[in-house]
Amino acid sequence: MHRVLIVDDDMIVRMYLRDIIRWESYGFTVIGLARDGEEALEIVHREQPDVILTDISMPRMNGIELIAHLRRENYDGVIDVLSCHDDFELVKSAMQRGADDYLLKNYLSDTAMEEILGKLTEQIRTRSRESHQREEIQQLARKGIDVIRRELLESILRGELTEADWETRMRQAKLHGTYHRLAAVMIQPTQADREQRNELLALSAQRLETERADILMLHENTMVLLIDLSDTPSTAQGIETVNRLELLIERLAEQYLNLELSMAASAVCEGNQAIANALRQANETMQNRFYGAGRWQYGPENTLTQELPQQAERFRKTLETLLHDGKDELIRSGYAEALAAIQDARVYAGTVLSWVRQCDHIAGIRRTETQYSAMNRFEDFAGCADEYIAHGRENRLRAVPDNISSAMRIAVTYLQQHFTESIGLNDAARQADLSPAYFSTLFKQEMGVGFSEYLLSLRLERVCARLRTTGQTIKQISEEAGFADYSYFCRIFKKNIGLSPAAYRKKTEN
């Protein structure tokens, strides 16, 4: 039922309009009667009628003032003026303020109402349609075209866009092509900040204005170039167009922003699922970026594998034993061999990350999910072997053999408690009540490692822990761990850990 409010200062007119007309028969119901504009406003705010029939000449607030007030409040219902033959100028003024139509009181009989209410029904439908369109436009304006386009691409990639929604969503995104036949290119700038990405997007959009193509932002660091090839007669010409536009954007990035790009192009796709297939192919091909920047075309030669090479599986299976036995060089060489085989096989980034997670678990390395998420380039995995070696040393240091002599146990306990101080072989030998020469030989025999190496490992272990967990300067940390010479410390740290102290801190920070 359409809800009607009648506004007139004449009680007889109000009662006549309410009672003489069979409103329900035509799909209407009268929800209120008002004597003037002020009373009408209260009812409108409370009841939100679909239709207001209002007289013009009324006390306190007349019909023209009521109409103007309602339209300022963005009232979207239908407002029709009740008029007589002799108030044309007032009707004109009411229409200028936002009235939809006027009704002559002399013709408001029950027999005439079928045509009048039919017209009212059409007015309500038109106003509702216009209101919906305005709200849609306002929502789109609030979102912004970039967000609308990103949501469109995400919907397509997730397979959520139905054919019924297709035309509307494409129109909202203001895309230039029909895209019944197309190619998609995913573009990722290397080491670009937000301002540079936005500049590249704007420059590319400007240069593409004369092309049947659109460039859109998909994610923070990923753009998508959609190239409409509907009018391109052959696949070969389509690929030629793709290459030409890729080169155009590549030159813009290099000349104006000094940026290197990774670009992954789909094949030429057509049919009902053309845009979805093109986006999927480009996204799949972009996985090659894990191994470094470049340009790739969808096809078997650029397809990555989920299968790990034998060298990687062998390293994972032997890692625990190698760590236990302290075979540091075998760990380094085995890991390097595994990474080289992974790169040659072009293994998916997700598979590589899963393999590293397993190796981390074996080595006792604990990373946060944020740290794992940041490992999105092949080069990010290069230092893992050194971390395994350093952690293995820490574990071996803490594990004092059960069968060592009481003198050696006293010396090791002393070292673990005082290694941050300026102590040496003579101090430890004195604690064990042995001569320095004999103590040095016995220490190597019973501990399986030389005295100097053991003391150095204790200090490096402390430094690594502080680099991971504190904000102290590297110099402060080295001094507190017992290193008196900072230059010596930096050299010995890199030699043993495989990274400079600053690089180690950056790699292990959350």
C-alpha positions in Angstrom: 0.0 0.0 0.0 1.2 3.5 -0.9 0.9 5.8 2.1 -0.9 9.1 1.7 -0.9 12.3 3.8 -3.6 14.9 3.1 -2.8 18.6 4.1 -5.6 21.2 4.0 -6.9 23.8 6.4 -10.5 23.1 5.4 -11.8 20.2 7.6 -14.5 19.4 5.1 -12.0 19.0 2.3 -9.8 16.8 4.5 -12.7 14.5 5.5 -14.1 14.4 2.0 -10.8 13.3 0.5 -10.3 10.7 3.2 -13.8 9.2 3.1 -15.3 9.6 -0.3 -12.4 8.1 -2.2 -11.9 4.3 -2.1 -8.2 4.5 -1.6 -7.6 0.9 -0.7 -9.2 -0.2 -4.0 -6.3 1.5 -5.8 -3.5 0.4 -3.6 -3.3 3.5 -1.3 -4.0 4.1 2.4 -4.4 7.5 4.1 -2.0 7.6 7.1 -2.7 11.2 8.3 -4.5 14.5 8.0 -2.9 17.8 8.7 -4.4 21.4 9.0 -1.2 23.2 7.9 2.4 22.9 6.9 3.8 22.7 10.5 1.5 19.9 11.5 2.3 18.1 8.2 6.0 18.2 8.9 5.5 16.4 12.2 3.6 13.7 10.5 6.1 13.4 7.6 9.0 13.0 10.1 7.1 10.3 12.0 5.3 8.4 9.2 7.4 9.0 6.0 4.4 8.9 3.6 4.9 8.1 -0.1 2.5 10.8 -1.3 1.6 14.2 0.1 -1.5 16.0 -1.3 -1.3 19.6 0.0 -3.3 22.8 -0.3 -1.4 26.0 -1.0 -3.1 28.7 1.0 -2.9 27.7 4.7 -2.2 29.5 8.0 1.2 29.3 9.9 3.1 27.4 7.1 1.5 27.4 3.6 1.8 24.7 1.0 4.7 26.4 -0.9 6.7 26.8 2.3 6.0 23.2 3.2 7.2 21.9 -0.3 10.4 24.0 -0.1 11.1 22.7 3.5 10.6 19.1 2.5 12.8 19.3 -0.6 15.6 20.9 1.5 15.3 17.9 3.8 15.7 15.7 0.7 12.2 14.2 1.0 11.9 11.9 -2.0 8.2 11.2 -2.0 5.6 12.6 -4.5 4.1 16.0 -3.6 0.9 17.0 -5.6 -0.7 20.4 -5.0 -4.4 20.7 -4.5 -5.5 23.8 -6.4 -8.5 25.8 -7.8 -8.9 27.3 -11.2 -8.0 30.8 -10.0 -4.5 30.2 -8.4 -2.3 29.4 -11.4 0.5 31.6 -10.2 0.6 29.9 -6.8 0.6 26.5 -8.6 3.5 27.7 -10.7 5.4 28.7 -7.6 4.7 25.4 -6.0 6.1 23.5 -9.0 9.2 25.6 -8.9 9.8 24.7 -5.3 9.6 20.9 -6.0 5.9 19.9 -6.4 5.4 17.0 -8.9 2.0 17.9 -10.2 -1.3 19.6 -9.3 -4.8 18.3 -8.9 -7.9 20.4 -9.3 -10.2 20.1 -6.3 -13.3 20.4 -8.4 -12.4 17.1 -10.2 -11.6 15.0 -7.1 -14.7 12.7 -7.4 -14.6 9.0 -6.8 -15.2 8.3 -10.5 -12.3 10.5 -11.6 -9.9 9.0 -9.0 -9.0 5.8 -11.0 -7.1 7.9 -13.6 -5.7 10.3 -10.9 -4.4 7.5 -8.7 -3.0 5.6 -11.6 -1.0 8.7 -12.5 0.0 9.0 -8.8 1.2 5.4 -8.9 3.4 6.1 -11.9 4.8 9.2 -10.2 5.7 7.1 -7.1 7.5 4.6 -9.3 9.4 7.3 -11.2 10.4 9.0 -8.0 11.5 5.8 -6.4 13.6 4.9 -9.5 15.2 8.4 -9.5 15.8 8.2 -5.7 17.5 4.8 -6.2 19.7 6.2 -9.0 20.7 9.2 -6.9 21.6 7.0 -3.9 23.7 4.8 -6.2 25.5 7.9 -7.6 26.1 9.2 -4.2 27.5 5.9 -3.0 29.7 5.6 -6.0 30.9 9.2 -5.5 31.7 8.4 -1.8 33.7 5.3 -2.8 35.7 6.9 -5.6 36.4 5.4 -9.0 39.6 3.7 -7.9 37.8 1.7 -5.2 34.9 0.8 -7.5 37.4 -0.5 -10.1 39.4 -2.5 -7.5 36.2 -4.1 -6.2 35.2 -5.0 -9.7 38.5 -6.8 -10.4 38.4 -8.6 -7.0 34.8 -9.7 -7.8 35.9 -11.1 -11.2 39.0 -12.9 -9.7 36.8 -14.5 -7.0 34.2 -15.5 -9.6 31.5 -13.5 -7.8 30.4 -11.3 -10.8 27.2 -12.6 -12.3 26.1 -11.9 -15.9 23.2 -9.9 -14.5 25.6 -7.6 -12.7 28.1 -7.3 -15.5 26.8 -4.4 -17.4 26.0 -2.3 -14.3 29.4 -2.9 -12.6 31.3 -2.2 -15.9 29.3 1.0 -16.3 30.0 2.1 -12.7 33.7 1.5 -13.2 33.7 3.7 -16.4 35.7 1.3 -18.4 36.3 2.1 -22.0 36.2 -1.3 -23.7 33.5 -4.0 -24.2 36.1 -6.7 -23.3 34.5 -9.5 -25.1 38.0 -10.3 -26.5 41.0 -9.0 -24.5 44.3 -9.5 -22.8 45.2 -8.6 -19.2 48.6 -7.5 -18.0 49.5 -7.4 -14.3 52.1 -4.7 -13.4 54.1 -4.5 -10.2 56.7 -1.7 -9.7 59.9 -2.7 -7.9 60.6 -0.7 -4.7 58.0 2.0 -5.4 56.3 4.1 -2.7 52.7 5.0 -2.8 53.3 8.4 -4.4 55.3 6.8 -7.3 52.6 4.2 -7.8 49.9 6.8 -8.0 52.0 8.9 -10.5 52.6 5.8 -12.7 48.9 5.1 -12.6 48.0 8.6 -13.6 50.6 8.9 -16.3 49.6 5.5 -17.8 45.9 6.4 -17.8 46.7 9.7 -19.6 48.7 8.0 -22.3 46.1 5.3 -22.8 43.2 7.7 -23.4 43.5 7.2 -27.2 43.7 3.4 -26.7 41.0 0.8 -26.1 42.5 0.0 -22.8 42.1 0.8 -19.1 44.7 0.7 -16.3 43.4 0.0 -12.8 44.8 -0.5 -9.3 44.1 -4.0 -7.9 46.2 -4.1 -4.8 48.6 -1.7 -3.1 51.5 -2.7 -5.4 49.7 -4.3 -8.3 48.1 -2.6 -11.3 46.1 -4.3 -14.1 46.1 -3.2 -17.7 43.0 -4.4 -19.5 43.4 -4.3 -23.3 40.2 -4.5 -25.4 41.0 -6.5 -28.5 37.4 -6.9 -29.7 38.2 -5.2 -33.0 41.6 -6.8 -33.5 41.3 -9.2 -36.4 43.9 -11.8 -35.4 45.6 -13.2 -32.3 49.0 -12.2 -33.6 47.9 -8.6 -33.9 46.5 -8.8 -30.4 49.8 -9.9 -29.0 51.5 -7.2 -30.9 49.2 -4.6 -29.3 49.9 -6.0 -25.9 53.6 -5.8 -26.4 53.3 -2.2 -27.6 51.3 -1.1 -24.6 53.6 -3.0 -22.2 56.6 -1.2 -23.7 54.7 2.2 -23.4 54.1 1.8 -19.7 57.6 0.4 -19.1 59.2 3.5 -20.7 56.9 5.8 -18.6 58.1 4.1 -15.4 61.7 4.3 -16.5 61.8 7.8 -17.9 59.7 9.7 -15.4 59.9 7.7 -12.2 63.1 5.6 -12.6 61.1 2.5 -11.7 61.7 -1.1 -12.8 58.5 -3.1 -13.5 57.5 -6.7 -13.5 54.8 -7.4 -16.1 52.8 -10.6 -16.7 50.5 -10.8 -19.7 47.7 -13.2 -20.3 46.9 -14.9 -23.6 44.2 -13.3 -25.8 41.0 -14.5 -24.2 37.4 -14.3 -25.6 33.9 -15.4 -24.7 31.7 -15.0 -21.7 34.5 -15.6 -19.2 37.1 -13.7 -21.2 38.0 -11.1 -18.6 38.0 -13.6 -15.7 40.3 -16.0 -17.6 42.6 -13.1 -18.6 43.0 -11.9 -15.1 43.5 -15.4 -13.8 46.2 -16.1 -16.4 48.0 -12.8 -15.7 47.9 -13.4 -12.0 49.3 -16.9 -12.4 52.1 -15.7 -14.6 53.0 -12.9 -12.2 54.1 -15.6 -9.8 57.4 -15.6 -11.7 58.2 -12.3 -10.0 59.2 -14.3 -7.0 62.5 -14.9 -8.8 63.1 -11.3 -9.9 61.8 -8.5 -12.1 61.0 -9.2 -15.7 58.3 -9.5 -18.4 56.4 -12.8 -18.9 53.8 -14.1 -21.3 51.3 -16.7 -20.2 52.3 -20.1 -21.5 54.0 -23.4 -20.6 57.5 -21.8 -20.6 56.4 -19.5 -17.7 54.4 -22.0 -15.7 55.8 -22.7 -12.2 55.8 -26.0 -10.4 54.5 -27.1 -7.0 57.0 -29.9 -6.8 60.2 -29.5 -4.8 63.4 -30.7 -6.3 65.2 -33.7 -4.7 68.0 -31.4 -3.4 65.5 -29.5 -1.3 63.9 -32.6 0.2 67.3 -34.1 1.0 68.4 -31.0 2.8 65.2 -31.0 4.9 65.7 -34.6 5.9 69.3 -34.3 6.9 69.2 -30.9 8.6 68.5 -32.2 12.1 71.6 -34.5 12.0 73.8 -31.9 10.5 72.8 -29.4 13.2 73.4 -32.0 15.9 76.8 -32.8 14.6 77.8 -29.2 14.0 78.4 -29.7 10.3 78.1 -26.0 9.5 79.8 -26.1 6.1 77.6 -29.0 5.0 74.5 -27.0 6.1 75.7 -24.0 4.1 76.5 -26.0 0.9 73.4 -28.2 1.2 71.1 -25.2 1.6 72.8 -23.3 -1.3 72.4 -26.5 -3.5 68.7 -26.7 -2.6 68.0 -23.0 -3.4 69.8 -23.3 -6.7 67.7 -26.4 -7.6 64.5 -24.6 -6.6 65.4 -21.6 -8.8 66.2 -23.8 -11.8 62.8 -25.7 -11.3 60.9 -22.4 -10.8 59.0 -23.6 -7.8 55.9 -21.6 -6.6 56.7 -19.1 -3.8 54.1 -20.7 -1.5 55.8 -24.1 -1.9 59.2 -22.6 -1.1 57.8 -20.9 1.9 56.2 -24.1 3.2 59.6 -25.9 2.8 61.4 -23.1 4.8 58.7 -23.3 7.5 59.5 -27.0 7.9 63.3 -26.4 8.0 62.7 -23.6 10.5 60.8 -26.0 12.7 63.6 -28.6 12.5 66.2 -25.9 13.3 64.2 -24.5 16.2 63.8 -21.1 14.5 60.6 -19.2 15.5 59.4 -16.5 13.1 56.2 -14.5 13.3 53.5 -14.6 10.6 54.5 -11.0 9.8 58.1 -12.2 9.1 56.9 -15.1 6.9 54.6 -12.7 5.0 57.6 -10.4 4.3 59.5 -13.3 2.7 58.0 -12.7 -0.8 61.1 -12.7 -2.9 63.5 -15.6 -3.6 66.4 -13.5 -2.3 64.7 -13.2 1.1 65.5 -16.9 1.8 69.3 -16.6 1.2 70.3 -16.1 4.9 68.3 -19.0 6.4 71.2 -21.4 6.5 73.3 -18.9 8.6 70.4 -18.6 11.0 70.2 -22.4 11.3 74.0 -22.6 12.0 73.9 -19.8 14.6 70.9 -21.3 16.3 72.5 -24.8 16.2 75.6 -23.3 17.9 73.5 -21.7 20.6 71.8 -25.1 21.3 75.1 -26.9 21.4 76.6 -24.3 23.7 73.8 -24.8 26.2 74.1 -28.5 26.1 77.0 -29.3 28.4 78.0 -33.0 27.9 77.1 -35.3 30.9 80.5 -37.1 31.0 82.8 -34.0 31.4 85.0 -33.9 34.5 84.1 -31.9 37.5 86.9 -29.4 36.9 85.7 -28.8 33.4 82.1 -28.4 34.5 83.3 -25.7 37.0 85.1 -23.9 34.2 82.1 -24.0 31.7 79.7 -22.7 34.4 82.2 -19.9 35.1 82.3 -19.0 31.4 78.5 -19.1 31.0 78.2 -16.7 33.9 81.1 -14.3 33.1 81.6 -14.3 29.3 80.4 -10.7 29.1 83.4 -9.7 31.1 87.1 -9.3 30.0 88.1 -12.9 30.7 90.3 -15.4 28.9 91.9 -18.8 29.0 94.0 -18.1 32.1 90.9 -17.0 34.1 89.0 -20.2 33.2 92.0 -22.4 33.9 92.4 -20.8 37.3 88.7 -21.7 38.1 89.4 -25.3 37.1 92.7 -25.3 39.1 94.6 -26.4 36.0 97.5 -25.0 34.1 96.5 -23.0 31.0 98.2 -25.4 28.6 96.6 -28.5 30.0 93.2 -26.8 30.5 93.2 -25.8 26.8 93.9 -29.4 25.7 91.3 -30.9 28.1 88.7 -28.3 27.1 88.9 -29.3 23.5 88.8 -33.0 24.3 85.8 -32.8 26.6 83.7 -30.1 25.0 84.4 -30.9 21.4 85.3 -27.3 20.6 88.2 -25.0 21.3 88.2 -22.6 24.2 88.3 -19.4 22.1 85.6 -20.7 19.8 83.4 -21.5 22.7 83.8 -18.1 24.4 83.2 -16.4 21.0 80.0 -18.4 20.5 78.7 -17.4 23.9 79.3 -13.7 23.1 77.8 -13.9 19.6 74.8 -15.7 21.0 74.2 -12.8 23.4 74.6 -10.3 20.5 72.2 -12.0 18.2 69.6 -12.3 21.0 69.9 -8.5 21.8 69.8 -7.6 18.1 66.5 -9.5 17.8 64.9 -8.2 21.0 66.2 -4.8 21.9 66.6 -1.3 20.3 70.1 -0.8 21.7 72.8 0.4 19.3 75.0 -2.3 17.8 78.1 -0.8 19.5 76.4 -0.9 22.9 75.3 -4.5 22.4 78.8 -5.6 21.3 80.5 -4.0 24.3 77.9 -5.5 26.8 78.6 -8.9 25.2 82.3 -8.7 26.0 83.7 -7.3 22.7 86.2 -4.5 23.5 87.1 -3.7 19.8 84.1 -2.7 17.7 85.9 -3.2 14.3 87.0 -6.7 15.3 83.5 -7.4 16.5 81.9 -6.4 13.1 84.4 -8.5 11.1 84.0 -11.6 13.3 80.2 -11.3 13.4 79.9 -11.3 9.6 82.4 -14.1 9.3 80.5 -16.4 11.7 76.9 -15.3 11.1 77.1 -14.6 7.4 75.5 -11.1 7.7 76.6 -7.8 9.1 75.0 -7.0 12.5 72.7 -4.4 10.9 71.6 -6.8 8.2 71.0 -9.5 10.8 68.8 -7.1 12.8 66.8 -6.0 9.8 66.3 -9.6 8.7 65.1 -10.8 12.1 63.0 -7.8 13.1 59.2 -8.3 13.5 
